[in-house]
């Protein structure tokens, strides 16, 4: 029971990070029906920028919270600028080209960003300085740290803020109108170019915060971290229904939970020594409490992907999504 | 194919040059023959990916997975790891078949979805294959994990072993030179197959799907099966190339099959000109020599200017590939040597 609760807490933490990153994918997809492949890299750069600021300020004697805030405040505009540049340089010129073209430029941009980060921050994983006193609270036999609480609360706040922005403001209406139909929205006086650029910038800003959260949760930043994080967040977006903002949040949280539970239990479940039939055959390996684990927690990164495949096969529109057409 | 006398003469000259090439390169060092062999291997991979991306217009970002499958099949069936030592002409077809099955398994659930889903699923697939190779060392040691499999058998035809040198008529045939000729034969076969495919009913169906899937479907093409066929064929070529890679290296490990390799092959196809066999070959040759070029120019230049290595040529190489993808799409979307039809298509909707 304790492990279960613990895995749920861990899953909720990573899940809320996935959710915030997934929002970036889903918003861009909503307006231009394109996967922004480079989004994971934007998140990575957010983590890197924050790392640099936090490390350089760590010894300055400022209160830890202020330092972290400074890191986040530096990462957000940096990522927003990159998001904007991405849109201008790689996507806007190809908006009317065949579908393959922007996909290929996106891949190219993602590789370029990744290796520029490698040049700037080096090949080795960077350890986030642990400046915040990470207090651990016990609930019902499980532990939750102050960093986990902060991540969950901050993510929920950002999701609420984004929902308010999209559903309650004038610009939000413009975004939704563009997502519905670019041409009609343009006829109604919406500046589609601005809306599209804005979704990139907002997504990148959210991604920056997500990058910092991810980095401080695992205590590490690395130039390749954007890849698997991006892949998982994209899976989350598809799970929830791509293009759907509430779906991305739901998908992110669910994916985090599935992953944590999978990591926690799949090793035990696929230990053939627990299977009556197999343990007879494998008596030799299973003797003296030995085990025969088919898939352990080292397959963690596989779960998200398997879920993506299952969703695509059985419910391609996702949990909350609109119908996905084969080809626009 | 009707050729004029001049074309025939040109072709004959190219053939003679390609036959003489390894001996000329060997004068500069066997390393250059090896580099050339890897360039040819990449040409093979690019031609395989070209079927998927260029002909059928499906963006496959995990192509290296099939290469990996082929390489591991070879490694497992011809190394002391399991004590199996099958001859290569048995293993290469097996590798191609296994890769083909992997392609179908991956393609079947995803091909009915739109292109960008396919891109990201293939991206994930490539990564998953690598994770499995890294972890399938327990509970049963199948792949030997991150350590990889070594002491893989070289090709052997009768008494001729590809790992050693033979002297025939005063000419020294070193191992790499033998592989070179073998690769050239495979390349020739692959080019012929590609040409025939392109002009066949299937090839036209691929192009039709690439240009307008709905119209293709309306014209009676079974789009799903035809797409699956492209996927399976591309995958088998990858599998064959993988088998040869394993034999040439005599060592495989998951590290050789990372995402960057897929991106590299994609850059070759895109830069040369998706869909055009000669363009793809040119793109692959061009980009294969980029790392060597950088090693011989950027490294000494940095040493001379700064006294130390500031930018790793390896990083520059990936930057070059990334830029190649972006700039090709931006300014010459049909590639440096475009296929006529593709050029029209890639340019028609541009603002």
Interface residues (C-beta under 8 A of the other chain):
Chain A: X34 X35 X37 X89 X90 X93 X94 X95 X96 X97 X98 X99 X100 X101 X102 X103 X104 X105 X107 X108 X109 X110 X111 X112 X114 X115 X116 X118 X119 X227 X228 X231 X234 X235 X238 X272 X285 X292 X293 X294 X296 X298 X299 X301 X302 X305 X308 X309 X312 X313 X316 X324 X325 X326 X327 X328
Chain B: X53 X57 X59 X61 X109 X110 X112 X113 X114 X115 X116 X117 X119 X120 X121 X123 X124 X125 X127 X128 X131 X132 X134 X135 X138 X139 X213 X214 X259 X260 X263 X266 X267 X270 X274 X311 X315 X318 X319 X321 X322 X323 X324 X325 X326 X328 X329 X330 X333 X345 X346 X349 X350 X351
